[in-house]
Amino acid sequence: MSKRDTGDNEEKYMGNIWGWKISWMSLVLIVFMLGLMAARKCYLDNHPEEQIELNQTD
């Protein structure tokens, strides 16, 4: 007897409970946020060492 004949002991894939539309939208949101974080890191000049030096001279 094969596994297909038993039927009761077989685990079935239930699928994605949220649906693929929500999964794709979540992926887009994650990639967008990572891109935003990378852009902020590259384009904003935030050098705490220089700010500390400026504050000490005042």
Phi and psi in degrees as a GROMACS rama.xvg file:
@    title "Ramachandran Plot"
@    xaxis  label "Phi"
@    yaxis  label "Psi"
@TYPE xy
-91.7428  170.188  SER-2
-64.5079  -30.2385  LYS-3
-66.9094  -27.8153  ARG-4
-75.8809  -28.2075  ASP-5
-70.7696  -49.9291  THR-6
75.2637  -43.3161  GLY-7
-75.7359  -37.3351  ASP-8
-87.3657  -2.15301  ASN-9
-82.6078  128.739  GLU-10
-87.9093  132.967  GLU-11
-109.64  148.262  LYS-12
-74.6232  121.156  TYR-13
-85.6141  -16.4907  MET-14
95.6551  178.236  GLY-15
-82.9802  117.524  ASN-16
-69.3803  -24.4503  ILE-17
-90.5729  -16.3945  TRP-18
90.607  154.394  GLY-19
-72.906  -26.9216  TRP-20
-61.6856  -46.1752  LYS-21
-66.7316  -38.1931  ILE-22
-63.1296  -43.9953  SER-23
-67.4119  -39.3892  TRP-24
-64.621  -37.5015  MET-25
-65.7261  -41.4162  SER-26
-61.9326  -43.7269  LEU-27
-62.3743  -42.0039  VAL-28
-62.9626  -43.5753  LEU-29
-63.6173  -45.3931  ILE-30
-64.9889  -40.3239  VAL-31
-61.9428  -45.4826  PHE-32
-65.3043  -39.4729  MET-33
-63.8112  -40.2567  LEU-34
-64.9451  -40.9618  GLY-35
-63.3668  -43.032  LEU-36
-63.0544  -41.4104  MET-37
-66.6968  -40.3138  ALA-38
-64.7556  -42.9443  ALA-39
-62.429  -38.8912  ARG-40
-64.5858  -40.0945  LYS-41
-78.4054  -40.9682  CYS-42
-93.9885  -24.6376  TYR-43
-91.0005  126.494  LEU-44
-84.8563  103.441  ASP-45
-126.718  93.5585  ASN-46
-114.071  95.4736  HIS-47
-61.0375  -27.4189  PRO-48
-63.2435  -42.0144  GLU-49
-67.1713  -37.264  GLU-50
-66.8005  -37.407  GLN-51
-66.383  -41.7109  ILE-52
-63.716  -39.5434  GLU-53
-66.3254  -40.2289  LEU-54
-68.4202  -32.4449  ASN-55
-74.1067  -27.9502  GLN-56
-78.5142  -18.3391  THR-57
